[in-house]
Amino acid sequence: MQQNPNAEQEQAWNGYEGVHWARNQDRWDAVNEGFNQPLLDAAAITPGDTVLDIGCGAGATTRLAARRATDGHATGVDLSDPQLERASASAQAERLDNVTFEQGDAQVHPLAGRDFDVAISRFGVMFFEDPVAAFRNIADGLRAGGRLAFICAADAERNEWLQALTELRSHLPVGGFGATGGPGMFSLADPARVREVLTAAGFTDIDVQHAEAYGRWGQGAEDATDFLFASGPGRHLLAQVDPEAGARARRELTELLRTHEDAEGTVRLRSSAWLVTAVHP
């Protein structure tokens, strides 16, 4: 793998964070699956297309893209070796022979001249150290007239999982969560910033639309609490306080999440995002 300028992200996604996402592939897909169809519809994938999936993780969107590109091919690129192992295993289990996965950072991964028809991403483009360089590299990987479609996090106050954590401010040091500085989950939360980055990277016909979906975070409030606190943000918060404060935070979060249980006891939380499309001229 080429030397990565995002060393901190590489370490995280090949350490605990990547292992956690790989082991909980089905659960994270349940959290984010509501954005799959809007993303793929916006990408307008046709049977003969070649598709590049940026920050593909465990490959859910790559495999979905491959099912639309029946006579084409889908290539997933991600930093995380643990997740790519799961991605390859899942593709084999589903007997998809038009999917490949590559380990690398899209900011520097060799994409130029590969003439993909379309590049997609579901929450995989917010972590670049230099987003203009990254999107310029992605543009170089597209054919003339190639399309870009991605989902990125928007307006932190409408992301209920984040708001649930910030409600724990009396127990946990939640200050700074949802910050728009990058690289980070909300680095592209400002539509003006999205347009600025893509324009500088050479894209045209940029469109930014608001999208929301309810994800499934657990079966029951206790299960969802355990899952949230096992995630990177939750684990980071717990590591900064003593066990008693952590136990209080768990109890409070559990009670809060009970209000989000549906009739079957599934905890559903709203996520807010931008659906972005653009063209490589």
C-alpha positions as CSV (number, residue, x, y, z in Angstrom):
1,M,0.0,0.0,0.0
2,Q,1.3,3.5,-0.9
3,Q,2.5,5.7,1.9
4,N,-0.5,7.3,3.5
5,P,-0.6,11.0,4.4
6,N,-3.6,10.3,6.7
7,A,-1.4,8.3,9.2
8,E,-3.8,8.8,12.1
9,Q,-6.8,7.6,10.1
10,E,-4.8,4.6,8.9
11,Q,-3.8,3.7,12.4
12,A,-7.4,3.9,13.7
13,W,-9.0,1.9,10.8
14,N,-6.4,-0.8,11.1
15,G,-6.6,-0.8,14.9
16,Y,-9.6,-1.0,17.2
17,E,-12.0,1.1,15.0
18,G,-11.5,-1.1,11.9
19,V,-11.7,-4.3,13.9
20,H,-14.9,-3.1,15.6
21,W,-16.6,-2.2,12.3
22,A,-15.5,-5.5,10.7
23,R,-16.8,-7.6,13.6
24,N,-20.1,-5.6,13.5
25,Q,-20.5,-5.4,9.8
26,D,-24.2,-6.3,9.8
27,R,-24.9,-3.9,12.6
28,W,-23.2,-0.9,11.0
29,D,-25.0,-1.8,7.7
30,A,-28.3,-1.7,9.6
31,V,-27.4,1.8,10.9
32,N,-26.6,3.2,7.5
33,E,-28.7,1.1,5.1
34,G,-31.4,3.8,4.7
35,F,-29.0,5.8,2.5
36,N,-28.1,2.9,0.1
37,Q,-30.9,3.4,-2.4
38,P,-30.8,7.2,-2.5
39,L,-27.0,7.0,-3.1
40,L,-27.2,4.3,-5.8
41,D,-30.2,6.0,-7.5
42,A,-28.2,9.3,-7.6
43,A,-25.2,7.5,-9.1
44,A,-27.4,6.2,-11.9
45,I,-25.4,3.0,-12.3
46,T,-26.1,1.1,-15.5
47,P,-25.4,-2.6,-16.3
48,G,-22.1,-1.8,-18.2
49,D,-20.7,0.7,-15.7
50,T,-17.4,0.4,-13.9
51,V,-17.8,1.8,-10.4
52,L,-15.3,3.1,-7.8
53,D,-16.5,2.9,-4.1
54,I,-14.4,5.3,-1.9
55,G,-14.0,4.3,1.7
56,C,-16.0,1.2,1.0
57,G,-15.5,-0.3,4.5
58,A,-16.9,-3.9,4.6
59,G,-18.1,-3.5,1.1
60,A,-21.9,-3.3,1.4
61,T,-22.3,-0.5,-1.1
62,T,-19.6,-2.0,-3.4
63,R,-21.6,-5.2,-3.6
64,L,-24.9,-3.4,-4.2
65,A,-23.2,-1.4,-7.0
66,A,-21.9,-4.6,-8.5
67,R,-25.4,-6.0,-8.6
68,R,-26.5,-3.0,-10.6
69,A,-23.4,-3.1,-12.9
70,T,-24.2,-6.6,-14.0
71,D,-22.0,-6.5,-17.1
72,G,-19.5,-4.1,-15.5
73,H,-17.4,-4.1,-12.4
74,A,-17.2,-2.5,-8.9
75,T,-14.0,-1.7,-7.1
76,G,-13.9,-0.8,-3.4
77,V,-11.0,1.2,-1.9
78,D,-10.5,1.5,1.8
79,L,-7.7,2.0,4.4
80,S,-8.9,-0.8,6.7
81,D,-7.5,-4.2,6.2
82,P,-9.9,-5.8,8.7
83,Q,-12.9,-4.4,6.9
84,L,-11.6,-5.3,3.5
85,E,-11.1,-8.9,4.6
86,R,-14.8,-9.0,5.5
87,A,-15.7,-7.3,2.3
88,S,-13.9,-9.9,0.2
89,A,-15.4,-12.8,2.2
90,S,-18.9,-11.3,1.8
91,A,-18.5,-10.9,-1.9
92,Q,-17.4,-14.5,-2.2
93,A,-20.3,-15.8,-0.1
94,E,-22.7,-13.9,-2.4
95,R,-20.9,-15.3,-5.4
96,L,-20.2,-11.9,-6.9
97,D,-17.5,-12.2,-9.5
98,N,-17.5,-8.5,-10.7
99,V,-16.1,-7.1,-7.4
100,T,-12.6,-6.4,-6.3
101,F,-11.2,-4.6,-3.2
102,E,-8.0,-2.5,-2.9
103,Q,-6.4,-1.3,0.3
104,G,-5.4,2.4,0.1
105,D,-6.2,6.0,0.8
106,A,-8.1,7.7,-2.0
107,Q,-6.0,10.8,-1.5
108,V,-2.9,9.1,-2.9
109,H,-4.1,5.7,-4.2
110,P,-3.3,5.2,-7.9
111,L,-6.5,6.0,-9.6
112,A,-5.4,8.3,-12.5
113,G,-6.3,6.9,-16.0
114,R,-8.5,4.1,-14.8
115,D,-11.6,5.6,-16.5
116,F,-14.3,4.6,-14.0
117,D,-17.8,5.6,-15.1
118,V,-18.9,6.6,-11.6
119,A,-17.5,7.0,-8.1
120,I,-19.6,6.6,-5.1
121,S,-19.2,6.7,-1.3
122,R,-21.4,6.2,1.8
123,F,-19.8,8.2,4.6
124,G,-16.3,7.5,3.4
125,V,-15.1,10.9,2.1
126,M,-15.0,13.0,5.3
127,F,-11.6,11.9,6.7
128,F,-9.1,13.2,4.2
129,E,-6.2,15.4,5.4
130,D,-6.4,17.3,2.1
131,P,-9.9,16.8,0.6
132,V,-9.1,18.9,-2.5
133,A,-6.2,16.6,-3.3
134,A,-8.3,13.5,-2.6
135,F,-11.2,14.6,-4.8
136,R,-8.8,15.6,-7.6
137,N,-7.3,12.1,-7.5
138,I,-10.8,10.7,-7.6
139,A,-11.6,12.9,-10.6
140,D,-8.5,11.7,-12.3
141,G,-9.8,8.2,-11.9
142,L,-13.0,9.0,-13.8
143,R,-13.5,9.0,-17.5
144,A,-14.5,12.3,-19.2
145,G,-18.1,12.9,-18.2
146,G,-17.8,10.4,-15.3
147,R,-20.1,10.9,-12.3
148,L,-19.6,11.3,-8.6
149,A,-22.2,10.6,-5.9
150,F,-21.6,10.4,-2.2
151,I,-23.3,10.7,1.2
152,C,-21.6,12.7,3.9
153,A,-22.8,13.7,7.4
154,A,-24.7,16.9,7.8
155,D,-26.0,19.2,10.6
156,A,-24.9,17.5,13.8
157,E,-28.0,18.6,15.7
158,R,-30.2,16.4,13.5
159,N,-28.1,13.3,14.0
160,E,-29.9,11.6,16.9
161,W,-27.1,9.3,17.9
162,L,-24.8,12.2,18.3
163,Q,-27.4,14.2,20.3
164,A,-27.9,11.2,22.5
165,L,-24.2,11.3,23.4
166,T,-24.1,15.0,24.0
167,E,-27.0,14.6,26.4
168,L,-24.5,12.9,28.7
169,R,-22.5,16.1,29.2
170,S,-22.9,15.9,33.0
171,H,-21.0,12.6,33.0
172,L,-18.8,12.7,29.9
173,P,-16.5,15.2,28.2
174,V,-18.6,15.6,25.1
175,G,-17.4,19.1,24.2
176,G,-16.3,19.3,20.6
177,F,-18.4,16.4,19.3
178,G,-19.9,17.4,16.0
179,A,-17.2,20.0,15.2
180,T,-17.0,20.8,11.5
181,G,-13.2,21.0,11.3
182,G,-11.5,18.2,9.4
183,P,-10.6,15.5,8.9
184,G,-13.6,14.1,10.7
185,M,-17.2,12.9,10.4
186,F,-18.6,16.5,10.0
187,S,-15.8,18.0,7.9
188,L,-18.1,18.3,5.0
189,A,-21.2,19.3,6.9
190,D,-21.3,22.8,5.4
191,P,-22.7,22.6,1.8
192,A,-20.6,25.7,0.8
193,R,-17.5,23.8,1.9
194,V,-18.6,20.8,-0.2
195,R,-19.0,23.0,-3.3
196,E,-15.7,24.8,-2.6
197,V,-13.8,21.5,-2.4
198,L,-15.3,19.9,-5.4
199,T,-14.9,23.0,-7.6
200,A,-11.3,23.2,-6.6
201,A,-10.9,19.5,-7.5
202,G,-12.3,20.1,-11.0
203,F,-15.9,18.9,-10.7
204,T,-18.8,20.7,-12.3
205,D,-22.6,20.4,-12.1
206,I,-22.4,20.1,-8.3
207,D,-25.7,19.4,-6.5
208,V,-26.2,19.1,-2.8
209,Q,-29.5,17.7,-1.4
210,H,-30.5,17.0,2.2
211,A,-31.2,13.3,3.0
212,E,-32.3,11.6,6.3
213,A,-32.8,8.0,7.3
214,Y,-33.5,6.1,10.4
215,G,-31.0,3.4,11.3
216,R,-31.4,0.4,13.5
217,W,-29.0,0.7,16.4
218,G,-30.0,-2.2,18.6
219,Q,-32.7,-4.5,19.8
220,G,-33.6,-2.8,23.0
221,A,-32.1,0.2,24.8
222,E,-29.5,-1.8,26.7
223,D,-28.2,-3.4,23.5
224,A,-28.1,-0.1,21.7
225,T,-26.3,1.5,24.6
226,D,-23.6,-1.2,24.6
227,F,-23.2,-0.8,20.8
228,L,-22.9,3.0,21.0
229,F,-20.3,2.8,23.8
230,A,-18.3,0.2,21.9
231,S,-18.1,2.5,18.9
232,G,-15.0,4.7,18.4
233,P,-16.7,7.9,19.8
234,G,-18.4,6.2,22.7
235,R,-15.2,4.2,23.7
236,H,-13.2,7.4,23.5
237,L,-15.6,9.2,25.9
238,L,-15.6,6.4,28.4
239,A,-11.8,6.2,28.5
240,Q,-11.6,9.7,29.8
241,V,-13.7,9.2,33.0
242,D,-13.7,6.9,36.0
243,P,-15.9,3.8,36.1
244,E,-18.5,5.4,38.3
245,A,-19.1,8.3,35.9
246,G,-19.1,5.8,33.0
247,A,-21.8,3.7,34.8
248,R,-23.9,6.8,35.3
249,A,-23.6,7.7,31.7
250,R,-24.6,4.1,30.6
251,R,-27.8,4.3,32.8
252,E,-28.7,7.7,31.5
253,L,-28.1,6.7,27.8
254,T,-30.2,3.6,28.3
255,E,-33.1,5.5,29.6
256,L,-32.8,8.1,26.8
257,L,-32.7,5.4,24.1
258,R,-35.9,3.7,25.5
259,T,-37.8,6.7,24.0
260,H,-36.5,5.6,20.6
261,E,-37.7,2.0,20.7
262,D,-40.4,1.0,18.2
263,A,-43.2,-1.4,18.8
264,E,-40.8,-4.4,18.3
265,G,-38.2,-2.9,20.7
266,T,-35.8,-1.9,17.9
267,V,-33.9,1.4,18.7
268,R,-34.2,3.6,15.6
269,L,-32.2,6.9,15.4
270,R,-32.3,9.5,12.7
271,S,-29.2,10.4,10.7
272,S,-28.9,13.5,8.7
273,A,-26.7,13.7,5.6
274,W,-26.0,15.5,2.3
275,L,-26.5,13.6,-0.9
276,V,-23.9,15.1,-3.3
277,T,-23.6,14.6,-7.0
278,A,-21.1,16.1,-9.5
279,V,-19.6,15.5,-12.9
280,H,-16.0,15.2,-14.1
281,P,-16.1,17.4,-17.3
